[in-house]
Amino acid sequence: MSIFNNLVRYIASFLGLLNPRYDEEIARKGIRECQKGIWRIKSAMKTAKTMGEKQHLQACLNNIKTVRTQIKSMEKKGAGLKSQPERAWNRVHWDESESAFESRIISGVITNLKHKDPKAFLIDAKAIFKRRIQTVLKKDAAVKVNVVFAGEFEIVKGESVLNEFKYFTTSNSPIYRDTDLDVWFDNKVIKPIMIELEDFQERQSGWALKKIMNLGVNINKFTPQLGSSYIDLPPQIKNRKACVNVKNDDQACFAWAVMSALYPNVHNTDRVSSYPTFQMFLSSKGSSSRWLLSRFLTLKNKIIYL
């Protein structure tokens, strides 16, 4: 994967050539190299097998898109455009980004254009982040999101200075339509990233943040309680041992409740293995859930109210 790290470093070198003096020809060449690099990484994503490979390629793609955005931003300055009141989107920029993960709804990258301070950058990034999440939640009731902060760090070793990209990833956390996005972003993004950055630079690593690159945003599909409808009982009910609560790992809690009543068991009452499978009975009854309902109605008089 070092070939892609070297590719990112080569493309990023065009920013150094354009600073402090903008050159239109160098800028055009830099944009072309960005497009070539993006194409190469997209091709590699199609054959990537491991999660590590996919994450590495995603990070490299985000960094190249960041360089492209930064060159275009310098191009506007070089053209002598009239300055306007500065807002968040003048300091950060959102780009859609391809993903190698099937479970992902959207991958994006928020590029830093002006910030030197990571917290100020994250605060501006929050404004763009909120708009994107609100758009996604119009279609999906819930999503899981994690972000990756990318920065260029430097370390002095002897008489030389080494530069390297470092990444700080947050945990994958759910967002619902009623989630307070300001609170979520503060607790799930700003706080953990700032703590990690401070710890990394203060634990005698020698690395210092030289440049803020971007914030990768990964918005993933999420279905709450997917795979199991089992809900544990409150202690005050469980301790009385007066209620059978089968610990199923599917979406058929009602069916297992009926089976536990039809075929009572003294030992291991919470295990599905202690009862006949309800699928067998559904099959013998014409694959209809009406059978379960009819059995439930015959059992209703046996219900004990706790």
N, C-alpha and C positions, 0 to 999 in steps of 0.2 A: 504493500500500500504506500510505500515511500514515494513511488512515482507520482502519486496524486498530491502528496505533501509538497514535493518539489514543483509540481505544476502550479499550485496555489502561490508558492513563494515567487516563482517567475512572474506570474501575472500581477501579483501585488507590487512587484518592483516598478511597474509603470507609474504607480502613485508617487514614488520617490522622484522619478524623472520629471513629473509634472509639478512638483513642489520645490521651490516657491514660485517658479515661472511656468505658466501654462503654455503648452505647445500643441497646436491643433493637430499636427501630423502624428505626434506621439500619442495623443488622446485617441485618434481614430484607430491606430494600431493596437492600442490597449483594449479598445472595445472589441476589435476583431479577435484578439487572443482570448478574451473572455468568452465570446461565442463558441470558439473552438473548444475551450476547456469545458464549457457547459455540455456540449455535445458528447465529448469523451466520457464525462462522468455519467451522463444519462445512459449511454451504451453499457457502461460497466454495471450500472444498477440493475439492468435486466438479467445479468448472470450472477449477481451477488447471492451467496448462499447463507452465510452466517449473519446473525444479528450484528456482530461487531463490524463486519464488512459494510453492511447497509448503513449503520450509524456513522462510520467513518466517511463513506461516500456522501452521505447527506450533509455532514459538516463541511466537507470540501466544496460541495456545490453551493452551500450557503455563503461561504467565504468568497467564492468567485463572483457570485451575484452581488455581494456587498462591494467588491472592487469595481464592478461595472457601474453600480449606482453612484459610487463616490466619484468615478471619472466623469460621469454625466453631470454630476453636481458641480464639479470644477469647470466643466465645459460651459455651463450657464453663467458662472462667474466670469469666465474668460471672455464671454460674448458681451459683457458689460451691460447686463440686464438691470433695469431700474430696481433698486432695493425696495422691498415692501415690509410692512410690520411682520416681525418674525413670530411664527407659531410653532406648535409641536411638530407638525408635518414638514416644517423647514429644517428641523434638526434630526428627525428620524424618518425612515421611509420603509413602507411595506412592499414586499415582493412575494408572489406565489412561488412555491418551490415544489418540485416533483418529489415523490416518495417511493421507496421500494417496499413499503409495508402495506399489505392489503387491508389491514384494520384501520387505516388512517383516512379521515375525511379530508383534511387539508393539512398541508405543511406550508409554512411561510417563514420568511426571514425579515426581521425588523433591523434595518441597517442604521448604524450610527453615522451621522454626517458632521456633527460639530462637537459633541460632548467629550470632555476630559474626565469628568467625574461619573463613576458608574451608577451611583444612586440617581443623579439627575437624568441620566440616560434611561434608566428603568422607569422613572416617573413619566417621562415623555412616551416611552414605549407602551405604557399602560393605556393611554388614550387610544392608540391605534388598535391594541389588543382587544379592548372592550367593544369597539365597533365590529371587529371581525367575529368575535364570539356571539354577539347579539344577532348578527346575520345568520350564523350557523344554527342558532337555537330557534329560529323561525321554522326550520324544517325538522330538526332533531330535538326531542324533549330533554335529552341529557347527553353530555359528552365527557370524555376524560382528556385532560390537557397536561402536558409537561413542556418545559422550555429548556433551552440550552444557551447559556451565556458564553460567547466566544470572545477571547481577548488575546492580543499579542503581548507576550511577556519577554523580558530581557534579563540576562544574568551576566555578571562580570566574572570571567574566569581567567586569572592571570592578566595578560595584556589584551585579551580579546573579549568582545561582547557577543554573546549568543542570543538569538531571537527565536522564539518558538510560540506556536499557537496553543493555548490551553482552553479546556472546556469545563464548564460547571453545569451539571444537569440536575433539575429538580425532579421530585417524585411525580408520578402520574396521578392526578387528583380530579375527582368528578366536579362538573359544573352543571347545575340545573337551571331551568328558566327563572326560578325565583332566587337564585344565588346573588348575593351582593358582590358584584365583580370588583369593586374597589377593595373591599375587605379581603376577597379571595386573592387578588393579585398581591396585596401587601403581605399577606401571611404565607402564600405559597410560592411567591417569586422573589419579591424584594428582600424580605428578611433572610430566607435561607441563602440566597446568592451573596448578599453582603457579608453574612457570617463566614461563608466558605472563602470568599475573596480575602477577607481580613486574616482568617486562619492560615490560608495558603502563603500569604506574604509575610506573616509574623512568626511562623514556626521555623525560622532560620533556614528557609529553603534558598534564600538568596535571589529568588525571582521577584521582579517588580513589574507591575502593569504598565506597559508602554502605550498601548492603544486599545480602545474599545472597538471591537469589530461589529458584532451583531448579537441579536437575540433570536435564536431559532424557536419557532412555535409549532408544536405538534398537536393537532386536534384529532382525537381518536374516537371511534365508535364506542358507545357505552350503553348497555341495557342493564339497569339495576336489577340485582338478584337473579341474573341469568344463570340457569342451570339448576337451581334449587329453590323450592318454595318453603322449605323447612324453617320454622321459627321456634327458637327455644322458649320454654315456659318460664314465667317468673318464679323465683325461688319459693314464694309462699304457696304456690300451687304444686310445684315439683316435689317439695319436701313432704307433702301429704300423701304422695304415691297413690293418688286417687284418679289420675288421668293418664291415659296412654297417649304418648306423643311420638309417633314413628319418625325416625330421623332419615327422611328420604333425601336423595340427591338429584331429584328430578322435579317436574312441575305438577306432580300428581298427589299432593298432600291429602286432598279429599278422598281419592280412591284408596290410599293406604289407611286412612282413618276408618273407612267402611270395612276393609279387609280385617283390620285389627279387632273390630267389633264382631264380625261374623266368625272369626277364628281366634278366639281369645287364647293368649299364651301366658304362662306363669313366669317363664324365664326370658330374659332379654327382650322385653316387650317393646323396646325402642328400635330394634333392628328390623329392617325390611326382610332379612333372611329368615325371620321367625314366622313369616306368613306366606301363603300362596301368592303368586304374582297375579295382580288384577288383570293384566293383559290376557292371560289365559282364559279368564272368565268372560272378558269382553268378546274374545274371539268366538267362544262357544255360544254366546248370546247374540251373535250377528253383528259383532263389533259396534255395539251401541252403548253409549253412556247412560241410556235410560235404565239399564239394568242396575247400575250403581245407585241411581237416584231412587229406584223402587225399593232396593234393599235398605237404603238410608231411611226411607219413610217407615218401613216396618220396624226399624230400630229406634225411632225417635222417642218412643215411650220409655226406653231404657236409659235415656240420657240422665245423668246425675248432675244437678245444679250445685256447684261448689260455693 
